[in-house]
Amino acid sequence: MKLARHLAGYLPANLASALASFGAVYVFTRLLGPEEYGRYALMLSVMALIHTLTLAPGEAAAYRYTAKARAEGERALAEHFATVRALLLRSLLLAALAMVILAAAVSHMPRYLHILPWIALSMPISTLVQATLEAHRASQQVQRYVVVYSFKLLGGFGLGAILAWLTDAGAAAPFIGLVIAGLIVGIPQLLWLQRQARGASPNAAKIRAYYSYGLPIAAALSLDLLLSVADRFLISIFIGEAAVGAYAAGYGVADKTILLLCAWAAMAGQPLVLAAYEEEGPDAARREARSLVSTMLLIGLPAAMGLALVAEPLSEALIGEDLREQAARIIPWIAFAGLMNGLLMHYYAEAFQLAQKTGEQALLMLIPAGVNIAANIVLIPQFGIIGAVAATIASYTIGILVIAGRGRRYVAFPFPFVPVLKILAASLAMWPAIAIIPEFGGWPELIAKAFAGAIVYAAAALAIDAGGARSFVQDRLNASTEPPAT
C-alpha cells in the first residue's frame, strides 16, 4: 500500500514537528513566564494569520500545479516555477503592507513592537521555504521534504530556546530563532528554485490562474486559523495576557498533537488523492480518500482519547507550574476539537481544492468563523477559557457539516462509519488500562499511562481489525522484507 510507505517516509518530519512544538511549550512556558508567553502566543498567531492571508496563494499554487507542470515537460516545469517565484514576490508586497498596518496598531505597545522586526524578516524566508516544500511534496520527493522541513523546525526551536535562556529578548527570542534557522535552510532552497526556473519567464495567464486558485485557499485557511486563534485575542481583552498563556499552552499541547497526526496522514495521502483525481477522475480520488480518512482516524482518534485520559500528568510534564492548572482543564476538549479541525481542513476541504472551487470553500468558511467569534464574545465573559473551548467545538462541528455536505457535489468523500466504530471501541479499551495506573505525577506517570494505553489500543485494533490495522501492519512487514530495487 503506497499510503503506508509514504506515512513511513514522512514520519521523521512529523517527529521533528512534535519535538519542536512540545519542546516550545515545555521550554518557553518556563523561561518566559505567563504574561510573556501570552504575548509570544498572540504574536505567533498574528504572524500565522498574516502569512496565511498574504503568502499562502503562491505556496498553494506550488503544490497544486507542480505535478501537472512536470507531466507537461521541462519547459512547462521551468515556466511554472518562474510563475511561482513571481507570485511569491508579489505576495510579499501584501505582507509588507500588513506589517505596516500591524506596526501602527501596536505602536503604543513597546513589548509587542520589538517583536515586529523579526516577524517581518521571517516573512520572505518562510514563504520561500514553504513554497519549495509544497513543490517537493507534490512531486512526492519525500526525503528532500523531510530534511528541509525538519531542519527548519528543530533549528528554529533550538536557537530560540538558547536565546530565551541566555538573553533578555523575552517573547522575541523564538522569532529570532526562526529567522536564523530560516536563513540557513532558505539559501539552498532559493538556489534550488532558481535552478528549477532555469531562466524561464513568468506566464501572465498562469499568474492569474494561480491567484484565482490560491487566493480563495488563503482566505479559507485564514478563516480556519481564525477559528483557532480568535479566542486568544478575545481572552486577552476579557481576561488578560496571563490567561492567554494558559489557554495557548493547553491548546498547543492538545490541538497540536492531533493536527500533527492528521497532517502526517495528509502529507502521505493527499498527493495520492490528487494524482488519482488528475489521472482517473473523482471516483478514483474517492477510493484513495477512503484510505486517507481511515488512516487519519486510526491514528487521530486514539490520540485524542489518550490525551483526554492523561491530561493531568501531561500538563505537569510539559507546562510550566504557573500555567498548568488551567491548561489541564481544557486539554481533553481541545484534543477532540483538534481532530475535528484535522478532518475539516485535511480531508473534507480537499474536495474543493481538487475541483478548483476554492472560492466557494472560502465563502463557506465564513459560517464557522462567524459562529466562533460570536460564541466567544458571549461565552468567555461568563465561563472564562472553558467558554472559549465550547465556542471552538461548536464552530468546528458546524464547519464539518457545511464543508462536508457542500463538497459532496464535487467529490463525494466517504466517511467509513463501521471502521470508525471499531477504532472508537479500540480507543475506549485504553480507559481501564490507564485508570488502574496510580497517580504518581509528572513524567513517570505520563510515560507509564501512555505506554499502557498504546499497547492496549494496538492489541485491540489488531484484534478487531480497526481501520484496516491488520493490513496496514502486514504491508509494512512486507515492505521491510522486500529486497532492495536494483
FIPA-926137 format. One record per residue (C-alpha): x, y, z; chain; residue number from 1. Coordinates in Angstrom, 1 decimal. Example, Ala and Ser with C-alpha at 12.3 -4.5 7.8 and 13.67 -1.06 7.14 Angstrom:
12.3,-4.5,7.8,A,1
13.7,-1.1,7.1,A,2
***
This chain:
0.0,0.0,0.0,A,1
1.6,3.2,-1.2,A,2
0.0,5.3,1.6,A,3
1.7,3.2,4.2,A,4
5.1,3.7,2.6,A,5
4.5,7.5,2.4,A,6
3.5,7.5,6.1,A,7
6.7,5.8,7.0,A,8
8.7,8.3,4.8,A,9
7.1,11.4,6.4,A,10
7.4,10.1,9.9,A,11
10.7,11.8,10.7,A,12
9.3,15.2,9.7,A,13
6.3,14.7,12.0,A,14
8.6,13.6,14.8,A,15
10.6,16.8,14.3,A,16
7.4,18.9,14.3,A,17
6.2,17.2,17.5,A,18
9.6,17.7,19.2,A,19
9.7,21.4,18.2,A,20
6.0,22.0,19.2,A,21
6.1,20.3,22.6,A,22
9.6,21.5,23.3,A,23
8.4,25.1,22.7,A,24
5.6,24.6,25.2,A,25
8.0,22.9,27.7,A,26
10.8,25.5,27.4,A,27
9.0,28.7,26.8,A,28
6.3,28.3,29.4,A,29
9.2,28.0,31.9,A,30
11.6,30.6,30.5,A,31
9.2,33.4,29.5,A,32
6.6,33.3,32.3,A,33
2.7,33.6,31.9,A,34
2.4,37.1,30.6,A,35
5.5,37.0,28.2,A,36
4.4,33.6,27.0,A,37
0.9,35.0,26.4,A,38
2.5,37.8,24.3,A,39
4.5,35.2,22.3,A,40
1.4,33.2,21.7,A,41
-0.5,36.2,20.5,A,42
2.2,37.4,18.1,A,43
2.7,33.9,16.8,A,44
-1.0,33.8,15.9,A,45
-0.7,37.3,14.3,A,46
2.3,36.1,12.2,A,47
0.5,33.0,11.1,A,48
-2.6,35.0,10.1,A,49
-0.6,37.5,8.0,A,50
1.5,34.7,6.4,A,51
-1.6,32.7,5.5,A,52
-3.7,35.6,4.2,A,53
-1.0,37.2,2.1,A,54
1.6,34.5,1.2,A,55
-0.3,31.2,1.1,A,56
-1.6,31.7,-2.6,A,57
1.9,31.2,-4.0,A,58
2.5,28.2,-1.7,A,59
-0.8,26.6,-2.6,A,60
-0.2,27.0,-6.3,A,61
3.3,25.5,-5.9,A,62
1.6,22.3,-4.5,A,63
-1.4,22.2,-6.9,A,64
0.3,22.7,-10.2,A,65
3.8,21.2,-9.8,A,66
2.8,17.7,-10.7,A,67
0.8,18.9,-13.7,A,68
3.7,21.0,-15.0,A,69
6.1,18.2,-14.5,A,70
3.9,15.9,-16.6,A,71
3.9,18.6,-19.4,A,72
7.7,18.6,-19.8,A,73
10.8,20.6,-18.7,A,74
9.8,23.9,-20.4,A,75
6.4,23.9,-18.7,A,76
8.0,23.0,-15.4,A,77
10.5,25.9,-15.6,A,78
7.7,28.3,-16.6,A,79
5.7,27.0,-13.6,A,80
8.5,27.7,-11.1,A,81
9.2,31.1,-12.7,A,82
5.5,31.9,-12.2,A,83
5.5,30.7,-8.6,A,84
8.6,32.9,-7.9,A,85
6.8,35.9,-9.4,A,86
3.7,35.1,-7.3,A,87
5.8,35.0,-4.1,A,88
7.4,38.4,-4.8,A,89
4.0,40.0,-5.4,A,90
2.6,38.4,-2.3,A,91
5.4,39.8,-0.3,A,92
4.2,43.3,-1.1,A,93
0.8,42.5,0.5,A,94
2.7,41.0,3.5,A,95
4.7,44.3,3.8,A,96
1.5,46.3,3.8,A,97
0.0,44.1,6.5,A,98
3.2,44.6,8.6,A,99
2.9,48.4,8.3,A,100
-0.7,48.2,9.5,A,101
0.3,46.0,12.4,A,102
3.1,48.2,13.4,A,103
0.7,51.2,13.5,A,104
-1.7,49.1,15.6,A,105
0.9,48.2,18.3,A,106
2.9,51.4,18.2,A,107
1.8,52.2,21.7,A,108
2.8,48.7,23.0,A,109
6.6,48.5,23.2,A,110
6.7,44.9,24.4,A,111
4.9,43.9,21.2,A,112
6.7,46.4,18.9,A,113
10.1,45.0,19.5,A,114
8.9,41.6,18.1,A,115
7.8,43.0,14.8,A,116
11.2,43.3,13.0,A,117
11.8,39.6,13.5,A,118
8.3,38.7,12.2,A,119
8.9,41.0,9.1,A,120
12.3,39.3,8.4,A,121
10.7,35.9,8.7,A,122
8.0,36.5,6.0,A,123
10.2,36.3,2.8,A,124
12.2,33.5,4.3,A,125
9.3,31.4,5.4,A,126
7.3,31.7,2.2,A,127
10.3,30.7,0.1,A,128
10.9,27.6,2.2,A,129
7.2,26.7,2.4,A,130
6.7,27.1,-1.4,A,131
9.6,24.8,-2.2,A,132
8.4,22.3,0.4,A,133
5.0,22.2,-1.2,A,134
6.7,21.6,-4.6,A,135
8.7,18.7,-3.1,A,136
5.5,17.2,-1.6,A,137
3.6,17.5,-4.8,A,138
6.4,15.7,-6.6,A,139
6.4,13.0,-3.9,A,140
10.1,13.8,-3.1,A,141
9.7,12.6,0.5,A,142
13.3,12.6,1.6,A,143
14.0,16.2,0.4,A,144
10.9,17.4,2.1,A,145
11.7,15.7,5.4,A,146
15.3,17.1,5.5,A,147
14.3,20.7,4.8,A,148
11.2,20.7,7.0,A,149
12.9,19.1,10.0,A,150
15.9,21.4,10.0,A,151
13.7,24.5,9.8,A,152
11.6,23.5,12.7,A,153
14.2,22.0,15.0,A,154
16.8,24.6,14.2,A,155
14.3,27.4,14.9,A,156
13.2,25.9,18.2,A,157
16.7,25.2,19.4,A,158
18.1,28.6,18.6,A,159
15.0,30.3,20.1,A,160
15.4,28.3,23.3,A,161
19.1,29.2,23.6,A,162
18.3,32.9,23.1,A,163
15.5,32.9,25.6,A,164
17.8,31.3,28.1,A,165
20.9,33.4,27.6,A,166
19.4,36.8,26.7,A,167
16.7,39.1,27.8,A,168
15.0,39.0,24.4,A,169
11.8,37.7,26.0,A,170
9.0,36.9,23.7,A,171
11.1,37.9,20.7,A,172
13.6,35.0,21.3,A,173
11.5,32.3,19.5,A,174
11.1,34.6,16.5,A,175
14.8,35.4,16.3,A,176
15.5,31.6,16.3,A,177
13.0,31.1,13.4,A,178
14.7,33.8,11.3,A,179
18.2,32.4,11.8,A,180
17.2,28.8,11.1,A,181
15.2,30.0,8.1,A,182
18.2,31.8,6.6,A,183
20.3,28.7,6.9,A,184
17.8,26.4,5.2,A,185
16.4,29.1,2.9,A,186
19.5,29.9,0.9,A,187
19.8,26.3,-0.6,A,188
16.1,26.4,-1.3,A,189
16.4,29.7,-3.2,A,190
19.2,28.2,-5.3,A,191
17.0,25.2,-6.0,A,192
14.1,27.4,-7.1,A,193
16.4,29.4,-9.3,A,194
17.7,26.2,-11.0,A,195
14.1,24.9,-11.5,A,196
13.1,28.1,-13.2,A,197
16.2,27.8,-15.5,A,198
15.8,31.4,-16.9,A,199
12.2,31.0,-17.8,A,200
9.8,34.0,-17.6,A,201
6.6,34.0,-15.6,A,202
3.4,33.4,-17.6,A,203
0.8,36.2,-17.1,A,204
-2.1,33.9,-17.7,A,205
-0.8,31.4,-15.2,A,206
-0.3,34.1,-12.6,A,207
-4.0,35.0,-12.9,A,208
-4.9,31.3,-12.8,A,209
-2.7,30.6,-9.8,A,210
-4.1,33.6,-8.0,A,211
-7.6,32.5,-8.8,A,212
-6.8,29.2,-7.2,A,213
-4.6,30.3,-4.3,A,214
-6.4,33.4,-3.0,A,215
-9.6,31.6,-2.0,A,216
-7.5,28.9,-0.4,A,217
-5.6,31.6,1.6,A,218
-8.9,33.1,2.6,A,219
-10.3,29.7,3.7,A,220
-7.1,28.8,5.6,A,221
-7.1,32.2,7.3,A,222
-10.7,31.7,8.4,A,223
-9.8,28.2,9.7,A,224
-6.8,29.8,11.5,A,225
-9.2,32.4,12.9,A,226
-11.2,29.6,14.4,A,227
-8.1,28.5,16.3,A,228
-6.8,31.9,17.4,A,229
-9.6,34.5,17.6,A,230
-10.4,33.2,21.1,A,231
-6.9,34.2,22.2,A,232
-7.4,37.8,21.3,A,233
-10.8,37.8,23.0,A,234
-9.4,36.1,26.1,A,235
-6.7,38.8,26.2,A,236
-9.4,41.5,26.1,A,237
-11.8,39.9,28.6,A,238
-9.4,38.2,31.0,A,239
-5.8,39.2,30.3,A,240
-2.5,38.0,28.8,A,241
-1.7,35.5,31.6,A,242
-4.9,33.7,30.7,A,243
-3.9,33.7,27.1,A,244
-0.7,32.0,28.1,A,245
-2.5,29.2,30.0,A,246
-5.0,28.7,27.1,A,247
-2.3,28.7,24.5,A,248
-0.2,26.2,26.5,A,249
-3.1,23.8,26.8,A,250
-4.1,24.4,23.2,A,251
-0.6,23.9,22.0,A,252
-0.2,20.5,23.7,A,253
-3.6,19.1,22.7,A,254
-4.6,20.7,19.4,A,255
-1.0,20.5,18.0,A,256
-0.7,16.8,18.8,A,257
-3.8,15.8,16.9,A,258
-3.2,18.2,14.0,A,259
0.3,16.8,13.6,A,260
-1.1,13.3,13.2,A,261
-3.7,14.5,10.8,A,262
-1.1,16.5,8.8,A,263
1.1,13.4,8.8,A,264
-1.7,11.3,7.2,A,265
-2.4,14.2,4.8,A,266
1.3,14.6,3.8,A,267
1.2,11.0,2.7,A,268
-2.3,10.7,1.4,A,269
-3.2,14.0,-0.3,A,270
-0.7,13.7,-3.1,A,271
-2.1,10.2,-3.9,A,272
-5.7,11.6,-3.9,A,273
-4.6,14.4,-6.2,A,274
-2.8,12.1,-8.6,A,275
-5.8,9.8,-8.7,A,276
-8.1,12.7,-9.4,A,277
-5.9,14.1,-12.2,A,278
-5.3,10.7,-13.8,A,279
-8.6,8.9,-13.4,A,280
-11.2,11.4,-12.1,A,281
-13.5,11.8,-9.0,A,282
-14.2,8.1,-8.5,A,283
-10.6,7.2,-8.2,A,284
-10.0,10.1,-5.9,A,285
-12.8,8.9,-3.7,A,286
-11.2,5.4,-3.4,A,287
-7.9,6.9,-2.3,A,288
-9.7,9.2,0.1,A,289
-11.2,6.2,1.9,A,290
-7.7,5.0,2.8,A,291
-6.7,8.6,3.8,A,292
-9.6,9.1,6.2,A,293
-9.3,5.6,7.7,A,294
-5.6,6.2,8.4,A,295
-6.3,9.7,9.8,A,296
-8.8,8.3,12.2,A,297
-6.8,5.2,13.0,A,298
-4.0,7.4,14.5,A,299
-6.0,10.5,15.4,A,300
-9.0,9.2,17.4,A,301
-6.9,7.1,19.9,A,302
-4.5,10.0,20.2,A,303
-7.4,12.4,21.2,A,304
-8.8,9.8,23.6,A,305
-5.3,9.2,25.1,A,306
-4.7,13.0,25.6,A,307
-8.1,13.3,27.4,A,308
-7.1,10.4,29.7,A,309
-3.7,11.7,30.6,A,310
-4.4,15.5,30.7,A,311
-3.1,15.9,34.3,A,312
0.3,14.2,34.1,A,313
0.7,15.6,30.6,A,314
0.3,19.2,31.9,A,315
2.6,18.5,34.8,A,316
5.3,17.2,32.5,A,317
5.2,19.7,29.7,A,318
3.7,23.0,31.0,A,319
5.2,25.5,33.5,A,320
3.8,25.5,37.0,A,321
2.1,28.9,36.7,A,322
0.1,27.8,33.7,A,323
-0.6,24.1,34.0,A,324
-3.7,24.0,36.2,A,325
-5.9,25.9,33.8,A,326
-4.3,24.2,30.8,A,327
-5.1,20.8,32.1,A,328
-8.8,21.7,32.2,A,329
-9.0,22.3,28.5,A,330
-6.7,19.6,27.1,A,331
-9.4,16.8,26.9,A,332
-11.8,19.1,25.0,A,333
-9.2,20.7,22.7,A,334
-7.9,17.2,21.8,A,335
-11.2,16.3,20.2,A,336
-11.6,19.7,18.7,A,337
-8.2,19.2,17.1,A,338
-9.4,16.0,15.5,A,339
-12.4,17.8,14.1,A,340
-10.2,20.6,12.7,A,341
-7.9,18.0,11.1,A,342
-10.9,16.3,9.4,A,343
-12.2,19.7,8.3,A,344
-9.1,21.1,6.7,A,345
-7.0,18.0,5.8,A,346
-9.9,15.9,4.4,A,347
-13.2,17.4,3.6,A,348
-11.8,20.7,2.3,A,349
-9.7,18.7,-0.2,A,350
-12.9,18.2,-2.4,A,351
-13.0,21.9,-3.2,A,352
-9.2,22.1,-3.9,A,353
-9.4,19.1,-6.3,A,354
-12.3,20.6,-8.1,A,355
-10.7,24.1,-8.0,A,356
-13.7,25.5,-6.3,A,357
-11.6,27.3,-3.6,A,358
-13.7,30.5,-3.8,A,359
-16.7,28.6,-2.6,A,360
-14.7,27.0,0.1,A,361
-13.6,30.4,1.4,A,362
-17.2,31.7,1.4,A,363
-18.4,28.7,3.3,A,364
-15.7,29.0,5.9,A,365
-17.2,32.4,6.9,A,366
-20.0,30.5,8.6,A,367
-18.0,28.6,11.3,A,368
-15.7,31.6,11.7,A,369
-18.6,33.9,12.4,A,370
-20.1,31.4,14.8,A,371
-16.8,31.1,16.6,A,372
-16.4,34.9,17.2,A,373
-20.0,35.4,18.2,A,374
-19.9,32.4,20.6,A,375
-16.6,33.6,22.1,A,376
-18.0,37.1,22.8,A,377
-20.9,35.6,24.6,A,378
-19.3,32.7,26.4,A,379
-15.9,34.0,27.5,A,380
-17.2,36.7,29.9,A,381
-19.5,34.1,31.5,A,382
-17.4,31.0,31.6,A,383
-13.8,32.1,31.0,A,384
-11.5,29.9,29.0,A,385
-14.0,27.0,29.1,A,386
-16.4,29.2,27.2,A,387
-13.7,29.6,24.5,A,388
-13.4,25.8,24.3,A,389
-17.1,25.4,23.9,A,390
-17.2,28.0,21.1,A,391
-14.3,26.2,19.4,A,392
-16.1,22.8,19.4,A,393
-19.4,24.3,18.2,A,394
-17.7,26.1,15.3,A,395
-15.8,23.1,14.1,A,396
-19.0,21.0,14.3,A,397
-20.8,23.5,12.1,A,398
-17.7,23.7,9.8,A,399
-17.6,20.0,9.1,A,400
-21.3,19.8,8.4,A,401
-21.1,22.7,6.0,A,402
-17.9,21.8,4.2,A,403
-18.5,18.1,4.0,A,404
-22.1,18.5,2.8,A,405
-21.3,21.0,0.1,A,406
-18.1,19.3,-1.0,A,407
-20.0,16.2,-2.0,A,408
-21.2,18.0,-5.1,A,409
-17.7,17.8,-6.4,A,410
-16.1,14.7,-4.9,A,411
-18.2,12.6,-2.5,A,412
-15.5,11.9,0.1,A,413
-16.7,8.9,2.2,A,414
-16.9,8.6,5.9,A,415
-16.3,4.9,7.0,A,416
-18.8,4.5,9.8,A,417
-18.1,0.8,10.6,A,418
-14.3,1.2,10.7,A,419
-14.8,4.3,12.9,A,420
-16.9,2.4,15.4,A,421
-14.2,-0.2,15.5,A,422
-11.5,2.5,16.1,A,423
-13.6,4.0,18.8,A,424
-14.1,0.7,20.5,A,425
-10.3,0.0,20.4,A,426
-9.7,3.6,21.8,A,427
-12.1,3.1,24.6,A,428
-10.3,-0.1,25.6,A,429
-7.4,2.2,26.8,A,430
-9.6,3.7,29.5,A,431
-9.4,0.9,32.1,A,432
-5.8,0.2,31.4,A,433
-4.9,3.8,32.1,A,434
-7.2,4.2,35.0,A,435
-5.6,1.4,37.0,A,436
-2.1,3.0,37.0,A,437
-1.6,5.1,40.2,A,438
-1.4,8.9,40.0,A,439
2.3,9.5,41.0,A,440
2.6,12.6,38.8,A,441
4.8,14.0,36.1,A,442
6.9,12.2,33.5,A,443
6.8,8.8,35.2,A,444
3.0,8.7,35.3,A,445
2.7,10.1,31.8,A,446
5.1,7.6,30.3,A,447
3.5,4.6,32.2,A,448
0.0,5.6,31.1,A,449
1.0,6.4,27.5,A,450
2.8,3.1,27.2,A,451
-0.1,1.1,28.7,A,452
-2.7,2.9,26.5,A,453
-0.6,2.4,23.3,A,454
-0.2,-1.4,23.9,A,455
-3.9,-1.9,24.7,A,456
-5.0,0.1,21.7,A,457
-2.7,-1.6,19.3,A,458
-3.8,-5.0,20.6,A,459
-7.5,-4.1,20.4,A,460
-7.1,-2.5,16.9,A,461
-5.4,-5.6,15.6,A,462
-7.8,-8.0,17.2,A,463
-10.9,-6.4,15.6,A,464
-9.0,-5.0,12.5,A,465
-10.0,-1.4,13.4,A,466
-9.4,0.9,10.4,A,467
-7.6,-1.8,8.5,A,468
-4.9,-2.1,11.1,A,469
-4.0,-5.7,10.2,A,470
-3.5,-4.9,6.5,A,471
-1.5,-1.7,7.5,A,472
0.9,-3.7,9.7,A,473
1.2,-6.5,7.1,A,474
2.0,-4.0,4.4,A,475
4.8,-2.5,6.5,A,476
6.2,-6.0,7.3,A,477
6.1,-7.0,3.7,A,478
7.9,-3.7,2.7,A,479
10.6,-4.3,5.3,A,480
11.3,-7.8,3.9,A,481
11.3,-6.8,0.2,A,482
14.7,-6.9,-1.5,A,483
16.1,-3.5,-2.5,A,484
15.4,-2.4,-6.0,A,485
18.3,-3.0,-8.4,A,486
***
